[in-house]
Amino acid sequence: MKVVAVAIAAAAFLAVPGAVAKDFRPGDLLVCGRTQCVPIMNRSVLRVLSSYYWGPRRLVRAGPVRRGAPGFELRFGDDYASGMVASTWLNRFRAYGINCGHFMRGRWYRFPPRAVTEIRRLTAGLLPLRVSAPPPSC
């Protein structure tokens, strides 16, 4: 009985840093075009994106984005591409193998309006990437 209590306490202690680590800080997430990246510094947008990536809310699926449409990758600070924001309005998101189960491979989801506004602002003047087949993931 004592061993079980210690195991539960240890699991709870170890779970806390994981939850805290999922909050983006300014510069933790970059939006990248064909030749350069720009850090996302707006704290309120980063809170929205943390909730979008890791939150319990069910995501709203969106229709497909045509191949060749403009898009920008969202990258973590370690240069790992987490997914792409795309369409003429930059209001759709497709994940690249993060949080499997929350996001499904090759599926497009509505991107939060507050984040759309910030991404459009940050990417003004950047050369976009083009939507292609999704990379291997979940």
Summary of the structure (lengths in Angstrom):
residues: 138
radius of gyration: 16.9
end to end distance: 38.1
largest distance: 62.2
contacts: 371
relative contact order: 0.19
helix: 30%
strand: 22%
